[in-house]
Amino acid sequence: MGVMSSTLDKLNRAGVHPVAWHPPKPPPLTGVLAPNTALDAAQRWKLPAGEGPEDVAVDPDGHVVTGGVDGTLWRFDSSGNAEAIVNTGGRPLGVEVLDDGRYLVCDAERGLLRIDDAGRIEVLADEAIGRRILACNNSAIGRDGIVYFSDSSARFPIVEHTKDILEHGGTGRLLRFDPKSGEMDLLADGLNFANGVGLANDESYVLVAETGSYRITRVELTGPRSGEVSVWHDNLPGIPDNMVSQTAAGIFWVALYSPRMPLLDLVAPYPALRTLTANLPAFLQPTPPHRGWVLGLNSDGDIVHSLQSSKGGYAPLTGVREADGWLYLGSLTADSIARVPVPTASAGA
């Protein structure tokens, strides 16, 4: 075993140091999780240029805002026509619309940004609690303007997210930032690729998706348990990405990048195999199934909606937002955003 470890260390150009873990057996795809094709009829709005509209936000006038892999922040009108607002010079991921009409952008390369319609960019934070914000990913905004956002990894930037997933080192964190005072707080750390963030309607707790652990973690914000961290929903059927704050109907929408990958779960307990996997050429590494999936969870953490696509549908699905009777969808690599009607009953039930 010592010889094998020594050999792997020499071959480990990826620089990963995996931690053994034992993922839970995926839940059965029955009931609300039964396969369906609810996303196959999604309308697609093509970006004028580029690709990768990772997240979607909707302003009060119904304009959909998203950011592409080339750094462009786009705004679609209600007919699906888009105009460029600005290029951040980085990689915009999570997008929120502020009460004053400006945009809050989690930029994977530049940190937490605030942008106005004229394209003026203000860097709100590029470091937090004595550490560079290496992988600013997604956010939620309280009624008081407080920002809750995820920094996915202290080890790898977003472009190397697969290394963080394979390492499973738990270096992600959830942060709270007050733009008025500049105060920054650490709400939770030790997270396995901290990703989507959502606030409860009464703002008594905040949720953060842990992509690398197939779960959603909860942090109490008020009351005698304030600051307590717990698992809110464990063992999701897919790989969670962005999520959004609770809707008026009480739903937390969660985008799943893909269904679970059996091979990834199989090698999880074996650090040496994951080191080997991380150092394979990209075309030999495990590939997520190309299927879109959106979950809707109620305040108890129960899955009450499951919208899926068949193979080859709109995927990988990384962003979701409800507005005006539609679910707007974003993707890490697609050349369009998409939308489907908000379901009135549990899909697959």
C-alpha positions in Angstrom: 0.0 0.0 0.0 2.9 2.3 0.7 4.4 1.8 -2.7 1.0 2.4 -4.3 0.6 5.7 -2.4 4.1 6.8 -3.3 3.5 6.1 -7.0 0.1 7.9 -6.9 1.8 10.9 -5.2 4.3 11.1 -8.1 1.5 10.8 -10.7 -0.8 13.2 -8.9 -0.5 16.2 -11.2 -4.1 17.2 -10.3 -3.0 17.9 -6.8 -6.0 16.3 -5.1 -5.9 14.7 -1.7 -9.1 12.7 -1.4 -10.9 12.0 1.9 -12.7 8.6 2.1 -16.5 8.9 2.5 -19.5 6.6 2.1 -22.3 8.2 0.2 -25.8 7.0 1.1 -27.6 4.7 -1.3 -29.7 6.9 -3.7 -33.4 7.0 -3.0 -35.6 4.9 -5.2 -37.0 6.7 -8.2 -40.6 6.1 -7.3 -43.6 8.2 -6.3 -42.8 11.9 -6.8 -39.3 11.0 -8.0 -40.5 8.6 -10.7 -39.0 9.4 -14.1 -41.0 12.0 -16.2 -40.5 14.3 -19.1 -41.9 17.5 -17.6 -38.9 19.5 -18.9 -38.9 18.2 -22.4 -41.2 20.9 -23.7 -39.1 23.7 -22.2 -39.0 26.9 -24.3 -35.4 28.0 -25.0 -34.2 31.6 -25.4 -30.8 31.6 -27.1 -28.0 33.8 -25.9 -26.9 36.3 -28.6 -23.4 35.0 -28.2 -21.5 32.5 -26.1 -22.9 30.0 -23.7 -23.2 29.0 -20.0 -26.1 31.0 -18.5 -25.4 29.3 -15.2 -28.0 31.1 -13.1 -31.2 33.2 -13.8 -32.9 36.0 -11.9 -36.0 38.0 -12.8 -36.6 41.7 -12.2 -40.0 43.3 -11.3 -40.6 44.1 -15.0 -40.2 40.4 -16.0 -36.7 40.8 -17.5 -34.5 37.7 -17.0 -30.9 38.3 -16.1 -28.1 35.7 -16.6 -24.3 35.6 -17.0 -22.3 33.7 -19.6 -19.0 31.9 -19.5 -17.3 34.8 -21.4 -18.2 37.2 -18.6 -21.2 38.9 -20.2 -24.2 39.8 -18.1 -27.3 39.4 -20.3 -30.9 40.7 -19.9 -33.8 39.1 -21.7 -37.1 40.8 -22.3 -40.4 39.0 -22.1 -40.2 38.0 -25.8 -36.8 36.3 -25.3 -34.6 39.0 -26.9 -31.4 39.7 -25.0 -29.1 42.7 -24.6 -25.7 42.9 -23.0 -25.5 44.9 -19.7 -21.7 44.6 -19.1 -18.8 42.1 -19.2 -17.6 41.5 -15.7 -14.1 40.5 -16.8 -14.7 37.3 -14.9 -17.2 34.4 -14.7 -20.7 35.5 -13.4 -22.5 32.7 -11.7 -25.3 33.4 -9.1 -27.4 36.5 -10.0 -29.9 38.4 -7.8 -31.9 41.6 -8.5 -31.6 44.2 -5.7 -34.5 46.4 -4.6 -33.0 49.4 -6.2 -32.7 47.7 -9.6 -29.0 46.9 -9.4 -27.7 43.4 -9.7 -25.8 41.3 -7.2 -23.4 38.9 -9.0 -21.4 36.1 -7.6 -18.4 36.1 -9.9 -16.3 33.0 -9.7 -13.1 35.0 -10.5 -13.8 38.4 -9.0 -15.9 37.8 -5.9 -19.1 39.5 -4.9 -20.1 42.3 -7.3 -22.8 45.0 -7.5 -23.6 46.2 -11.0 -26.0 48.9 -12.3 -27.8 49.3 -15.6 -25.0 51.6 -16.9 -22.6 48.7 -16.5 -20.7 50.2 -13.5 -19.1 47.4 -11.5 -18.4 47.6 -7.7 -16.5 44.9 -6.0 -18.2 44.4 -2.7 -15.9 41.6 -1.4 -13.1 39.5 -2.8 -11.9 38.2 0.6 -13.7 37.1 3.7 -12.5 36.2 7.2 -8.9 36.5 6.3 -9.1 34.3 3.2 -9.5 35.1 -0.5 -13.0 34.3 -1.9 -11.8 31.6 -4.3 -15.1 30.3 -5.6 -17.9 32.8 -5.2 -21.0 30.8 -6.3 -24.5 31.7 -5.3 -26.4 34.1 -3.0 -29.7 35.1 -1.3 -30.7 38.5 -0.1 -32.6 39.4 3.0 -35.3 42.1 3.2 -32.7 44.2 5.1 -30.2 43.9 2.3 -28.0 41.4 4.0 -26.3 39.0 1.6 -25.9 35.3 2.2 -23.5 33.7 -0.2 -21.4 30.6 -0.8 -17.7 30.2 -1.4 -17.5 26.7 -2.7 -13.9 25.7 -2.1 -10.7 26.9 -0.5 -8.7 24.5 -2.7 -10.0 24.8 -6.2 -11.5 27.5 -8.4 -14.9 26.9 -10.0 -13.3 25.8 -13.3 -11.7 22.9 -11.4 -14.9 22.0 -9.5 -14.6 18.3 -10.4 -11.3 18.2 -8.4 -13.1 19.5 -5.3 -15.9 16.9 -5.8 -13.4 14.1 -6.1 -11.4 15.3 -3.1 -14.4 15.7 -0.8 -12.3 17.8 1.6 -15.0 20.0 3.0 -13.4 23.4 2.5 -16.6 25.3 1.3 -18.3 27.9 3.5 -21.4 30.0 3.8 -20.9 33.7 4.5 -23.1 36.6 5.5 -22.2 40.1 4.3 -23.7 43.5 5.2 -23.1 45.9 2.2 -23.9 48.9 4.4 -21.4 48.3 7.2 -19.0 46.0 5.3 -19.3 43.4 8.2 -18.6 39.8 7.1 -19.6 36.7 9.2 -18.9 33.0 8.8 -22.1 31.1 9.2 -20.9 27.6 8.3 -17.7 25.9 7.1 -16.6 22.4 6.4 -19.1 22.2 3.5 -18.5 20.0 0.5 -18.6 22.4 -2.4 -21.0 24.9 -1.0 -23.3 26.0 -3.8 -27.0 27.2 -4.0 -28.3 29.4 -1.2 -31.9 30.1 -0.2 -33.7 32.0 2.6 -36.9 30.9 4.4 -39.8 33.3 3.9 -39.6 34.4 7.6 -35.8 34.6 7.3 -35.4 32.4 10.4 -33.0 30.1 8.6 -30.9 29.9 5.5 -30.2 26.9 3.4 -27.0 26.0 1.4 -26.7 23.1 -1.0 -23.6 20.9 -0.6 -23.0 19.6 -4.1 -20.3 17.1 -3.0 -22.5 15.5 -0.4 -25.9 15.4 -2.2 -27.5 17.3 0.6 -28.9 20.6 1.8 -27.6 22.1 5.1 -29.6 24.5 7.3 -28.3 27.4 9.5 -30.6 29.0 12.1 -30.6 32.8 12.0 -32.9 33.7 14.8 -34.1 32.5 18.2 -32.3 30.4 20.9 -30.8 28.1 18.3 -29.3 30.9 16.2 -26.1 29.7 14.6 -26.9 26.0 14.8 -26.0 24.0 11.7 -27.9 20.9 10.7 -28.7 18.7 7.7 -32.1 19.8 6.3 -32.4 17.3 3.5 -30.0 14.4 3.0 -29.5 12.0 0.1 -30.8 13.9 -2.8 -31.4 11.8 -6.0 -29.0 14.0 -8.0 -26.2 16.5 -7.7 -27.5 19.8 -6.3 -26.4 23.1 -7.8 -28.2 26.5 -7.4 -31.3 26.9 -5.3 -33.5 30.0 -4.6 -35.2 31.4 -1.6 -38.6 30.1 -0.5 -41.5 31.2 -2.8 -44.8 32.7 -1.6 -46.2 29.2 -2.0 -43.6 27.8 0.4 -41.4 26.0 -2.1 -37.6 25.9 -2.3 -36.6 25.2 -5.9 -33.4 23.3 -6.4 -31.6 22.7 -9.7 -29.9 19.3 -10.0 -26.8 19.3 -12.2 -27.5 15.7 -13.1 -28.8 12.5 -11.6 -26.3 10.7 -9.3 -23.3 9.0 -10.9 -23.0 5.4 -9.8 -19.3 5.3 -10.7 -18.6 8.4 -8.6 -20.4 6.8 -5.6 -18.6 3.5 -6.2 -15.1 5.1 -5.8 -16.1 7.4 -3.0 -14.7 5.2 -0.1 -11.3 4.7 -1.9 -9.1 7.8 -2.0 -6.5 6.1 -4.2 -9.1 5.4 -6.9 -10.3 9.0 -6.8 -6.8 10.3 -7.1 -6.3 8.1 -10.1 -9.7 9.3 -11.5 -8.7 13.0 -11.0 -5.6 12.4 -13.1 -7.2 10.7 -16.0 -7.7 12.6 -19.2 -11.0 14.4 -19.2 -12.6 12.0 -21.7 -11.9 9.1 -19.4 -13.4 10.7 -16.3 -17.0 9.9 -15.1 -19.5 11.9 -17.2 -22.8 13.1 -15.7 -25.9 11.8 -17.4 -27.2 14.5 -19.8 -30.6 14.9 -18.1 -32.2 18.0 -16.6 -33.8 17.8 -13.2 -35.5 20.3 -10.9 -36.8 19.6 -7.4 -39.3 21.6 -5.3 -39.1 21.0 -1.5 -41.5 22.3 1.1 -40.6 23.9 4.4 -40.2 20.5 6.0 -37.6 19.5 3.5 -40.0 17.1 1.7 -39.7 16.8 -2.1 -43.1 17.7 -3.5 -42.2 18.5 -7.1 -39.8 16.6 -9.4 -39.5 17.9 -13.0 -37.2 15.9 -15.3 -36.1 15.7 -18.9 -35.3 12.7 -21.0 -31.8 12.1 -22.3 -30.6 15.0 -24.5 -33.0 17.6 -22.9 -32.0 20.9 -21.5 -29.0 20.1 -19.4 -26.8 20.3 -17.3 -29.3 22.3 -15.3 -27.7 24.6 -12.8 -30.2 27.5 -12.2 -33.9 27.8 -11.4 -36.1 30.7 -10.6 -39.9 31.0 -10.3 -41.6 34.2 -11.7 -45.0 35.0 -13.2 -46.1 31.4 -13.5 -42.9 30.2 -15.1 -39.8 28.3 -13.9 -36.8 29.9 -15.6 -33.8 27.6 -16.0 -30.1 28.1 -16.4 -27.3 25.8 -17.5 -23.5 25.7 -17.0 -22.8 24.9 -20.7 -26.0 25.4 -22.8 -26.3 28.3 -25.3 -29.7 29.3 -24.0 -31.9 29.8 -21.0 -35.2 27.9 -20.8 -38.6 28.0 -19.1 -41.5 25.8 -18.3 -44.8 26.5 -16.6 -44.8 26.2 -12.8 -46.4 22.9 -12.0 -49.7 22.9 -10.2 -49.4 19.3 -8.9 -46.5 17.1 -7.9 -44.8 15.8 -11.1 -44.5 12.0 -11.1 -46.9 11.5 -8.2 
